[in-house]
Amino acid sequence: MLIKKSLLIVCCIYLLASCTPVEHACFNYYPEAPDTSTIVYFDPSCTDLAFTYKWSFGDGTPDSTILGQAIPIGHKFSVPGTYTVVLNAVRKDGVSFRKGKTEVSEKVVVH
């Protein structure tokens, strides 16, 4: 009986943790003034409790998806311009989260 109660408690804690609302999705990028010879790194480590990080760079290249870790991703823009980079972060239970909007985006000006 003790094992069943312990298992039930562990399961309930896991379910509550997986349904915990996320504070916000965000990212930073560097360098701040890239050119076409520079790899731009996008760092989502300020995003809480995400499992899937889907990136769209706004330049027509295929989207990139990283599972499990908030690690920086590098991208090189081949043509100067202003690009809207979008991060869609999803919790492990598949729920998209946001702070005011589903996706977080930043304008990146490439020289």
N, C-alpha and C positions, 0 to 999 in steps of 0.2 A: 504494500500500500504506500509506503514511503517513497518507493521508486516512481510510482504513478504520479504522486503529488509533486515530486521534484521535476519530473518530466513535464508535467503540466505547467509549472511555474516557469521553466526554461522556455517552453514554447510560447507562452504568453509574453515573456520579456522579448523574445525574438520578434514576434509579430508587432509589438508596440514599437520596437526600435526601427523596423522596416517601414512603418507607417508614420514615423516622426516627420512633421513638416520641415521642409528645408528653409533655411533663412533666406538665401539668395543665390542666384547664379551670376558669376562675374568672371572677367579675365583681364589680364594686363598684357601689353605687348612691348617688345623692345627689339631693336632700337626705335626711338620715337620718330625719327626722320629718316626712314630707309630709302635706298635707291634700288635700281634694278639689279645691282651686283651684290645686294645684301640679302641674307636670309633673315626673315622676320620671325621671331619666336613669340608664340602666344601661350601664356601661362594661366591655366584655370584653377590654380591652387587656392584661390580665394573662394571658390565654389564649395558649399557645404554638402556633404553626404551624397554626392553623385556617384553613379557607376558607369554611365555611358556619356561620353563627350563627343558630340557630332559637330564638326566644323565645316562651314561653308566660307570660302575665301572671297567670293564675289567676282572672281576673274574668269569664270568658265571652267576651271579645273574641277575634277570630281571631288565630292565631299570626302572628308576623312573622319573616321570614327575610331576612338580609343576607348577601350573597356577597362574598368577597374581602378585606374589610377589617374590622379590629376597631375599629369606630367606635361611639360611644355612641348608644343609641336612647332616645327619649323616649316616655313613656306617662303618660296621665292617668287616674287611678282616679276613677270618678264617685260611688262610695258608700264611706263609711268602713268599715274592716274590716281583717282580717289576710289577706294574699294570699301565696301561694307562687309566686314567680317562678322559672321554670326556663329554663336555657340548655342547649341541646344543641349542642355544637360538633363539627364534622366536618372531617377533613383533606381536602385536595383530591382524594385518591384514594378518597374516599367512606367511609373508616373512622372510626367514632365513637371518641373517646378519652375517657379518664377518669383520675381519681386516686381509686380506691376505688369509683367508681360511674359509670354512663354519663352521667347528667345532673347538673348542678350546680344547686342551688336555694338560695334565700334567702327568708326570711319578711320581708315588708314590711308594717308597720303604718301604715295611712292613717287620719288623724284627720278 
